[in-house]
Amino acid sequence: MGILQGLEPQPVFKFFEEICGIPHTSYHEKALSDYCAAFARERGLEHRQDEMGNVIIIAEATPGYEEAEPVILQGHLDMVGDKTEDCSLDLEKDGLRLQVEGDYISAEGTTLGSDDGIAVAYALALLDAEDIPHPRLEVVLTVGEEVGLLGAAAVDLSMCRGRRLLNVDSEVEGILTAGCAGGVRVGCHVPVTRRTRSGVSFNVSLEGLKGGHSGMDIDKGRANANILMGRFLLLLRDRTEYGVVELSGGARENVIPKSASLVLVLKQENTGALRAVAEEFRRQIEAEYKTADPGIRLILEEGTVCEAETADEDSLGRIIDLLNLMPFGVQAMSADLPGLVETSANPGVMKLEADGVQMALGVSVRSSVASAKEQTARRAALLTERLGGTAEFSGDYPAWPYARESKFRDLCAKVFEEQYGRKPEIVVIHAGLECGILSGKLEGLDCISIGPDLIDIHTPRERMSISSAERVWEYIKAVLAAK
């Protein structure tokens, strides 16, 4: 018996549970892509699966809707894979362990992947149904959305006739998203030269941060574990001499890092200074983040007397400068739309391996203004180059600008008011959606984005409201039925 058996709408949660049983983190979506292609093949539906794993499935109009304008229903196959420190699952190989508590579905110890597994479940439930009226329905499921909208950039939409697109990748019920930021990723690498150092080893870890989505949560004032570790290294260098063996933090560029770790070596007589700095740092962070991120913990674990290859003095300086001078968090608020973040940067992943000769830092830059996005990305690159390193850009995607006039948005708003008895909130968001890229592929594409209530996405605290998912299901059916 499935964990979600008995939940309504049953067809949606049946498919959602099956999706959750198939590993589908970014770059590992093949099994889910094959599942969707097999679904279409078994039902005799026209479909295409490309080499990347993008899948398009077509269902012809039901009786009475043959002359209605087609609708493209769109979502993505990949999910952000993150887990708690004590979770033993390998998210590239294992399915999720679902759990239900009250009105919420979550996954034990991991992200849930409701972003965007619920879109895939809605789509398959619609395609599988024989009693839901709709125009020609063109389902577009892409890969690599969470790592730079890679699938959307590559997908061939020539088989799509629709010019109305319903994207199901938003996280708040009652909001119609009508625009979003663009983004780019900057891979920063600075050289590291090593020297042999003898002394006592220490493992230093930052844990307990909230983390979160680097677009939707960037304005909440939460701490960035990678940046905090850079602050700790700077403070420690001011007080004593030490060497860094390895350094790591974060899981994805588009996730605010919630943990970081460090291995260092220092002389026995300097261990007291280390403990004093750790205590001072704890007091600083507790004062600064007591409201926005109160669970931060700095943990010191003393190791053994050893001899290790550590970053030399110049390399340590480069690492400290990179982490302390790199743009992070909100860079600018919109002057046109009050409360909207215009530009942000998130140094989401850092890595210096024990035998590594370079420090890597992956930064996600977002902006609704193309020139501001480019300038912020260039700042990250220029800093890296000043430190003797190299920077590369990837996953560049355009903003989806708000359209003053939109017939499909008007229709979606009308259907919403009829169902909910109130007007929807129409917004532009700082997160990235695929609508901007897809609009560039289909001239005249009219887009709107919706979704049920999803909480703390991209973190192991992620959960989805069951009742909201049901209401949004009824809403999607009503939009498709509207002429």
Secondary structure, DSSP 8 states (H G I E B T S, - for coil): --TTTT-SSHHHHHHHHHHHTS--BTT--HHHHHHHHHHHHHTT-EEEE-TT--EEEEE---TT-TTS--EEEEEES-B---B-TT----TTT----EEEETTEEEETTB---HHHHHHHHHHHHHHH-SS---SSEEEEEES-GGGTSHHHHH---TT----EEEEE---STTEEEEEE-EEEEEEEEEE--EEEEEEEEEEEEEE----EETTTSGGG----HHHHHHHHHHHHHHH---EEEEEEE-S-TTEE---EEEEEEE-GGGHHHHHHHHHHHHHHHHHHSTTT-TT-EEEEEEEEEEEEEEE-HHHHHHHHHHHHHS--EEEEE-SSSTT-EEEEEEEEEEEE-TT-SEEEEEEEEEESSHHHHHHHHHHHHHHHHHTT-EEEEEEEE--B---S--HHHHHHHHHHHHHHSS--EEEEESS--THHHHHTTSTT-EEEEE---EESTTSTT-EEEHHHHHHHHHHHHHHHH--
